[in-house]
């Protein structure tokens, strides 16, 4: 009708359309704002801040033969993953530890706490690799990273004592299946170490994870 403003009719239509999806919008506000729901996860061992840490990597002879720098590389990845999240933490240079291991083939028979004290460390993180590979066990032509380990933490002020903390960590990358054709094996190995190191690091500081 002449003279009647169309705005009220438009608002009524908008209200009807909104009513049909209102519950879904309230149930998932993160869709509107691009945020995903997260939950807080507490550290399993929140006592590494302010400590000087020596990371010791143990690997069997076959792994060391195939990946000669595994100790240095993995220790550095762990350092990079932990350092930004733990206030005042510091690390014994990985090269110093690797050099000692090469000059002392029986280093793994020494008491970890006493060995850590050689480097003036407060804590020793002993990472014993049980698996370290970039190939599917049942199909070696397929690339997929796997790192499995036992991790023990020692107090260097308590020589010949049991570990103050221990855990196991296994990381498969990519977790959805073997990599596609053309994947660079070196890049895959680095990505697997990054994913593994993040999992290990999160054992020692509070963090948030996506709600599945």
C-alpha positions as CSV (number, residue, x, y, z in Angstrom):
1,X,0.0,0.0,0.0
2,X,1.3,3.5,-0.7
3,X,2.9,5.1,2.3
4,X,3.5,1.8,4.2
5,X,7.2,1.3,5.1
6,X,8.6,-2.1,4.2
7,X,11.0,-2.3,7.2
8,X,8.5,-4.1,9.7
9,X,7.8,-6.8,7.2
10,X,11.5,-7.4,6.6
11,X,12.2,-7.6,10.3
12,X,9.4,-10.1,10.7
13,X,10.9,-12.3,8.0
14,X,14.3,-12.0,9.6
15,X,13.0,-13.1,12.9
16,X,11.3,-16.2,11.4
17,X,14.5,-17.2,9.6
18,X,16.6,-16.6,12.7
19,X,14.3,-18.7,14.9
20,X,15.0,-21.8,12.8
21,X,18.7,-21.7,13.3
22,X,18.9,-20.0,16.7
23,X,19.6,-23.2,18.7
24,X,22.4,-24.2,16.4
25,X,24.0,-20.8,16.5
26,X,23.9,-20.8,20.3
27,X,25.3,-24.3,20.4
28,X,28.3,-23.4,18.2
29,X,29.2,-19.8,18.6
30,X,32.8,-20.5,17.6
31,X,31.6,-21.0,14.0
32,X,30.6,-17.3,13.9
33,X,33.8,-16.0,15.3
34,X,36.3,-18.6,14.0
35,X,37.2,-19.9,17.4
36,X,37.3,-23.6,18.4
37,X,36.5,-24.8,21.9
38,X,39.5,-25.8,24.0
39,X,40.1,-27.4,27.3
40,X,43.0,-26.9,29.8
41,X,45.4,-29.8,30.4
42,X,47.6,-29.7,33.5
43,X,51.3,-30.6,33.3
44,X,52.1,-34.1,34.4
45,X,55.4,-32.9,35.9
46,X,55.4,-29.1,36.4
47,X,58.8,-28.7,38.0
48,X,61.3,-28.0,35.2
49,X,61.1,-24.2,35.3
50,X,64.3,-22.7,36.4
51,X,66.3,-25.9,36.0
52,X,69.4,-26.6,34.0
53,X,68.6,-29.8,32.0
54,X,70.8,-32.4,30.3
55,X,69.0,-34.4,27.5
56,X,70.4,-37.8,26.9
57,X,69.2,-39.7,23.9
58,X,69.8,-43.5,23.8
59,X,69.3,-45.4,20.5
60,X,70.2,-48.9,19.4
61,X,73.1,-49.4,17.0
62,X,70.9,-49.9,14.0
63,X,69.2,-46.6,14.5
64,X,72.5,-44.8,15.1
65,X,73.9,-46.4,11.9
66,X,70.9,-45.2,9.8
67,X,70.6,-41.8,11.5
68,X,74.0,-40.9,12.8
69,X,72.8,-37.5,14.1
70,X,69.7,-38.7,15.8
71,X,70.9,-37.8,19.3
72,X,71.8,-34.3,18.4
73,X,68.7,-33.7,16.2
74,X,66.2,-35.0,18.7
75,X,67.7,-33.2,21.7
76,X,67.6,-29.9,19.8
77,X,64.0,-30.5,18.8
78,X,63.1,-31.2,22.5
79,X,64.9,-28.0,23.6
80,X,63.1,-25.9,21.1
81,X,59.7,-27.4,22.1
82,X,60.2,-26.8,25.8
83,X,62.2,-23.6,26.1
84,X,59.5,-21.0,25.2
85,X,57.0,-22.5,27.7
86,X,59.1,-23.1,30.8
87,X,60.3,-20.0,32.7
88,X,64.0,-19.9,33.4
89,X,64.8,-23.3,32.0
90,X,68.2,-23.9,30.3
91,X,69.9,-26.8,28.7
92,X,73.3,-28.3,28.5
93,X,74.5,-27.9,24.9
94,X,73.5,-31.0,23.0
95,X,76.8,-31.1,21.1
96,X,78.7,-31.4,24.4
97,X,76.6,-34.4,25.5
98,X,76.9,-36.1,22.1
99,X,80.6,-35.6,22.1
100,X,80.8,-37.2,25.6
101,X,78.7,-40.2,24.4
102,X,80.9,-40.8,21.4
103,X,84.0,-40.7,23.5
104,X,82.5,-43.0,26.1
105,X,80.6,-45.8,24.4
106,X,79.5,-47.2,27.7
107,X,78.0,-43.9,28.9
108,X,74.6,-45.6,29.3
109,X,76.0,-47.8,32.1
110,X,76.7,-44.7,34.2
111,X,74.2,-43.4,36.8
112,X,72.2,-40.8,35.0
113,X,72.2,-38.4,37.9
114,X,76.0,-38.6,38.3
115,X,76.4,-38.2,34.5
116,X,74.2,-35.1,34.6
117,X,76.3,-33.6,37.4
118,X,79.3,-33.8,35.1
119,X,77.6,-31.2,33.0
120,X,76.5,-29.1,36.0
121,X,72.9,-30.0,35.3
122,X,70.0,-30.0,37.8
123,X,68.0,-32.6,36.0
124,X,68.6,-35.3,33.4
125,X,66.1,-36.3,30.8
126,X,66.9,-39.7,29.5
127,X,65.1,-40.6,26.3
128,X,65.4,-44.2,25.4
129,X,64.2,-44.7,21.8
130,X,62.4,-48.0,21.2
131,X,61.4,-47.1,17.6
132,X,62.6,-44.5,15.2
133,X,61.7,-44.9,11.6
134,X,60.2,-43.2,8.6
135,X,58.8,-46.4,7.0
136,X,55.7,-48.4,7.6
137,X,56.7,-51.7,9.4
138,X,54.6,-53.9,7.1
139,X,55.2,-51.9,3.9
140,X,58.6,-50.3,3.9
141,X,57.9,-48.6,0.5
142,X,55.4,-46.4,2.3
143,X,56.6,-43.3,4.2
144,X,55.3,-42.7,7.7
145,X,57.2,-41.4,10.7
146,X,57.2,-43.3,14.0
147,X,59.0,-42.4,17.2
148,X,58.4,-44.4,20.4
149,X,60.3,-43.9,23.6
150,X,60.6,-44.4,27.3
151,X,61.4,-41.1,29.1
152,X,62.9,-40.8,32.6
153,X,63.7,-37.7,34.6
154,X,66.4,-37.7,37.2
155,X,67.4,-35.3,40.0
156,X,71.2,-34.7,39.8
157,X,71.2,-33.9,43.5
158,X,70.1,-37.4,44.3
159,X,72.8,-39.7,42.9
160,X,72.0,-43.4,42.4
161,X,68.3,-42.8,42.9
162,X,65.2,-43.8,41.0
163,X,63.7,-41.5,38.4
164,X,61.5,-38.8,39.8
165,X,59.2,-39.0,36.8
166,X,58.8,-41.4,33.9
167,X,56.5,-41.8,31.0
168,X,56.2,-43.3,27.5
169,X,55.5,-41.4,24.3
170,X,54.7,-42.7,20.9
171,X,54.1,-40.4,17.9
172,X,53.0,-41.4,14.4
173,X,53.1,-38.8,11.6
174,X,51.0,-38.3,9.7
175,X,48.4,-39.9,12.1
176,X,45.8,-40.4,9.4
177,X,47.9,-42.8,7.3
178,X,51.0,-43.1,5.1
179,X,52.3,-40.1,3.3
180,X,51.3,-39.5,-0.3
181,X,53.6,-40.2,-3.3
182,X,56.3,-37.7,-3.7
183,X,56.8,-36.9,0.0
184,X,60.3,-35.9,0.9
185,X,61.6,-38.4,3.5
186,X,63.9,-35.9,5.2
187,X,61.0,-33.4,5.6
188,X,58.8,-36.2,7.0
189,X,61.4,-37.1,9.6
190,X,61.8,-33.5,10.7
191,X,58.0,-33.1,11.0
192,X,57.8,-36.3,13.0
193,X,60.4,-35.1,15.4
194,X,58.6,-31.8,15.8
195,X,55.3,-33.6,16.6
196,X,57.0,-35.9,19.0
197,X,58.9,-33.1,20.8
198,X,55.7,-31.1,21.2
199,X,54.0,-34.1,22.8
200,X,56.9,-34.6,25.2
201,X,57.2,-30.9,26.1
202,X,53.5,-30.7,27.0
203,X,54.1,-33.2,29.8
204,X,55.9,-30.4,31.6
205,X,53.6,-27.3,31.2
206,X,49.9,-26.5,31.4
207,X,48.4,-26.1,27.9
208,X,45.2,-26.1,26.0
209,X,43.9,-28.7,23.5
210,X,41.0,-28.7,21.1
211,X,37.8,-30.4,22.3
212,X,37.1,-33.3,20.0
